[in-house]
Amino acid sequence: MASRKASQPNRETADKYSVLLPTYNERENLPLIVWLLVKYFGESGYDYEIIVIDDGSPDGTLEVAEQLQKIYGGDKILLRPRAKKLGLGTAYIHGMKHATGNFIIIMDADLSHHPKFIPQFIEKQKEGDYDLVSGTRYQGSGGVYGWDLRRKLISRGANFLTQVLLRPGASDLTGSFRLYKKKVLESLVERCVSKGYVFQMEMIVRARQLNYTIGEVPISFVDRVYGESKLGGNEIISFVKGLLTLFATT
């Protein structure tokens, strides 16, 4: 225990980390992901807030979020719901408007991204004063667990195409577990025109264009335990269209 305390960084800085959690039908997953976030932020000593952006989930996700706010406090759990499903990219933009931290963390609420990696993201960012830090499934100890062969091939193929066509300077362009300096994220979203899953890809491409520095942390991506995946045929078609648009315009 003593060694853990001794290894903790100096918390006298004014850094604060705002975690954006877009949700749609995440009633079962939300309590656990919030508990894990509170646990790892509490252990590391970093100041934080969790902003839940629910897009009108019919399964009662917002009601669960309201209960979590009562448990952990309104200063740590902020609810910024929207009336209907409006897309992942706009959810991040909406949440960022309400964030009070000088750093923004984006991640999935379905337990695919484990909060245990967040202290590593923060340490990596401080190590090189990176403008953004991205979790990668394709470097070092990173990996994907729980996917069938078809989905692994789709993911690998999508990442390979993006590397060949866009040369983004990052090994995992389609991932959605990242830490940004807030000012950098604000600058990027002003320039991004994509929605949905392509939004994540465009953010890295724009970051490269603007000469922002990118750090990477290997992560383990685990397929969701509860609920259904949002990835379907329409999303794949939108991804391909978005990729070709970025290739033609960047």
C-alpha distance (Angstrom), angle and dihedral (degrees) to the residues before:
residue distance angle dihedral
M1 . . .
A2 3.78 . .
S3 3.80 91.6 .
R4 3.82 90.8 52.2
K5 3.81 90.8 53.5
A6 3.78 92.2 45.6
S7 3.79 91.7 52.7
Q8 3.79 95.0 52.3
P9 3.81 113.7 110.3
N10 3.79 123.5 -119.0
R11 3.81 108.9 -78.6
E12 3.81 96.0 -166.8
T13 3.82 90.3 100.4
A14 3.78 118.6 98.1
D15 3.81 94.4 -123.3
K16 3.78 115.4 140.1
Y17 3.80 127.0 -175.7
S18 3.80 121.3 -145.3
V19 3.81 113.2 -161.1
L20 3.79 114.3 -154.6
L21 3.82 113.9 -152.6
P22 3.81 113.8 -175.9
T23 3.80 109.0 -165.6
Y24 3.78 137.8 -168.6
N25 3.80 117.1 168.1
E26 3.81 94.9 -16.0
R27 3.80 98.4 136.2
E28 3.80 94.1 131.5
N29 3.80 96.9 41.1
L30 3.80 101.8 43.1
P31 3.84 99.2 73.4
L32 3.81 92.2 52.3
I33 3.81 97.2 44.4
V34 3.81 90.5 48.8
W35 3.81 91.5 48.0
L36 3.81 90.5 50.8
L37 3.81 91.9 48.3
V38 3.80 91.4 50.7
K39 3.81 90.1 46.9
Y40 3.81 97.6 51.6
F41 3.78 95.7 39.9
G42 3.79 89.0 48.2
E43 3.80 92.8 50.7
S44 3.81 93.8 46.5
G45 3.80 94.7 44.4
Y46 3.80 97.6 -132.3
D47 3.81 119.8 145.2
Y48 3.81 112.3 -114.4
E49 3.78 150.3 159.9
I50 3.81 130.4 -158.2
I51 3.78 117.0 -140.7
V52 3.81 114.9 -163.0
I53 3.81 114.0 -158.3
D54 3.79 106.9 -170.5
D55 3.79 118.2 -173.0
G56 3.79 100.3 -149.7
S57 3.80 96.6 -70.3
P58 3.83 110.2 -162.5
D59 3.83 91.9 -152.5
G60 3.82 95.3 71.2
T61 3.81 98.5 -100.4
L62 3.81 91.6 144.4
E63 3.81 91.9 53.3
V64 3.81 89.3 52.6
A65 3.81 89.5 49.2
E66 3.80 89.8 52.7
Q67 3.81 90.1 54.7
L68 3.80 90.8 49.0
Q69 3.80 89.6 51.7
K70 3.80 89.2 55.9
I71 3.81 90.6 50.5
Y72 3.81 99.9 46.0
G73 3.82 100.3 25.9
G74 3.77 136.5 -105.5
D75 3.79 91.4 -94.3
K76 3.81 91.3 63.1
I77 3.81 102.3 32.1
L78 3.80 115.7 48.7
L79 3.80 120.9 -176.4
R80 3.79 117.7 -150.5
P81 3.83 104.4 165.2
R82 3.79 127.7 178.6
A83 3.79 127.3 -148.5
K84 3.79 97.2 -117.6
K85 3.79 145.4 1.9
L86 3.80 106.0 -67.2
G87 3.79 103.7 162.4
L88 3.78 139.1 -86.4
G89 3.79 98.2 -91.3
T90 3.79 94.6 52.5
A91 3.82 89.4 46.0
Y92 3.80 90.0 60.2
I93 3.79 91.4 46.9
H94 3.80 90.4 49.7
G95 3.80 93.0 48.7
M96 3.79 93.9 45.9
K97 3.80 90.6 58.0
H98 3.79 88.2 63.7
A99 3.82 97.8 40.5
T100 3.80 117.7 114.1
G101 3.82 96.3 -173.9
N102 3.80 123.9 99.2
F103 3.81 88.2 -136.8
I104 3.81 126.6 52.9
I105 3.81 124.8 -153.7
I106 3.79 118.7 -164.0
M107 3.79 121.4 -166.3
D108 3.79 142.6 145.2
A109 3.78 119.2 -89.2
D110 3.82 94.6 -145.6
L111 3.86 96.1 83.9
S112 3.81 92.2 -104.2
H113 3.81 87.3 118.5
H114 3.79 114.1 52.1
P115 3.82 115.9 -144.6
K116 3.82 89.8 -140.5
F117 3.81 87.2 84.5
I118 3.81 94.2 58.2
P119 3.84 95.8 84.5
Q120 3.83 87.0 52.6
F121 3.81 89.8 51.8
I122 3.79 90.3 51.5
E123 3.80 93.4 46.8
K124 3.82 90.6 48.3
Q125 3.78 91.8 50.5
K126 3.79 92.5 50.2
E127 3.79 91.6 45.4
G128 3.81 93.6 62.8
D129 3.82 101.8 11.8
Y130 3.79 85.9 -119.3
D131 3.79 119.3 -170.7
L132 3.78 89.4 -137.9
V133 3.80 137.4 4.3
S134 3.80 119.7 -152.1
G135 3.78 128.9 -162.7
T136 3.79 111.6 -126.4
R137 3.79 129.6 -156.0
Y138 3.79 92.5 -173.7
Q139 3.81 105.7 57.7
G140 3.80 134.9 65.1
S141 3.79 113.2 -25.1
G142 3.82 93.2 -11.2
G143 3.78 120.0 123.8
V144 3.79 149.5 146.3
Y145 3.80 124.2 -107.6
G146 3.79 131.5 -172.4
W147 3.80 98.7 24.0
D148 3.78 123.7 121.8
L149 3.80 120.3 -125.6
R150 3.81 93.1 -96.8
R151 3.79 94.4 57.3
K152 3.80 92.8 43.2
L153 3.80 89.3 53.5
I154 3.81 91.3 48.6
S155 3.81 91.3 50.3
R156 3.80 94.6 45.5
G157 3.79 91.4 45.0
A158 3.80 92.8 49.4
N159 3.78 91.8 48.7
F160 3.82 91.8 47.1
L161 3.81 92.0 51.4
T162 3.78 92.2 49.0
Q163 3.81 91.2 49.9
V164 3.81 92.5 50.5
L165 3.79 97.4 43.3
L166 3.80 102.7 34.4
R167 3.84 106.6 24.3
P168 3.79 90.6 -151.8
G169 3.80 101.4 180.0
A170 3.82 91.8 -121.0
S171 3.81 129.2 90.7
D172 3.83 98.2 -138.6
L173 3.78 111.7 42.7
T174 3.80 97.7 164.3
G175 3.80 97.8 50.8
S176 3.80 120.6 111.3
F177 3.82 103.8 -158.0
R178 3.81 107.0 99.6
L179 3.78 146.3 140.0
Y180 3.81 119.9 -142.1
K181 3.76 136.2 -177.5
K182 3.78 100.3 -114.0
K183 3.80 94.0 -125.8
V184 3.80 89.9 51.3
L185 3.79 92.5 50.3
E186 3.80 90.7 48.8
S187 3.79 89.7 51.9
L188 3.79 92.3 48.8
V189 3.79 97.9 47.8
E190 3.81 89.9 52.4
R191 3.80 87.7 62.6
C192 3.79 100.5 38.5
V193 3.78 118.4 97.2
S194 3.81 100.2 173.7
K195 3.78 127.5 101.3
G196 3.79 134.1 -156.0
Y197 3.81 119.5 7.0
V198 3.81 93.9 -13.4
F199 3.81 88.3 64.1
Q200 3.82 90.4 74.0
M201 3.78 91.7 51.5
E202 3.78 94.4 48.3
M203 3.81 91.5 50.5
I204 3.80 91.4 62.6
V205 3.79 92.8 43.8
R206 3.80 91.9 51.4
A207 3.79 90.3 46.1
R208 3.79 89.3 56.6
Q209 3.80 91.1 48.7
L210 3.79 91.0 52.9
N211 3.82 92.3 46.4
Y212 3.79 93.9 -117.7
T213 3.79 113.9 163.3
I214 3.81 118.2 -113.6
G215 3.80 126.8 -157.4
E216 3.79 124.0 -171.4
V217 3.80 134.2 -148.0
P218 3.84 120.9 -168.9
I219 3.80 110.8 -120.3
S220 3.78 137.4 -177.0
F221 3.78 111.0 -124.5
V222 3.81 112.6 -155.5
D223 3.80 122.6 -167.4
R224 3.79 115.1 -114.5
V225 3.80 118.0 -83.5
Y226 3.81 97.7 -158.7
G227 3.78 128.4 38.5
E228 3.77 131.7 9.9
S229 3.79 129.5 -62.0
K230 3.81 115.7 -102.9
L231 3.83 90.7 -143.8
G232 3.80 112.8 106.4
G233 3.77 142.3 141.0
N234 3.80 93.7 -73.9
E235 3.80 91.5 52.6
I236 3.82 91.6 50.4
I237 3.81 91.5 50.8
S238 3.80 90.7 47.5
F239 3.80 89.7 50.3
V240 3.81 93.0 53.2
K241 3.81 91.9 47.2
G242 3.80 90.6 48.4
L243 3.79 92.5 48.2
L244 3.80 92.2 52.2
T245 3.81 90.8 46.7
L246 3.79 91.9 52.5
F247 3.79 90.8 46.7
A248 3.79 90.5 53.3
T249 3.81 96.2 44.6
T250 3.82 105.3 36.9
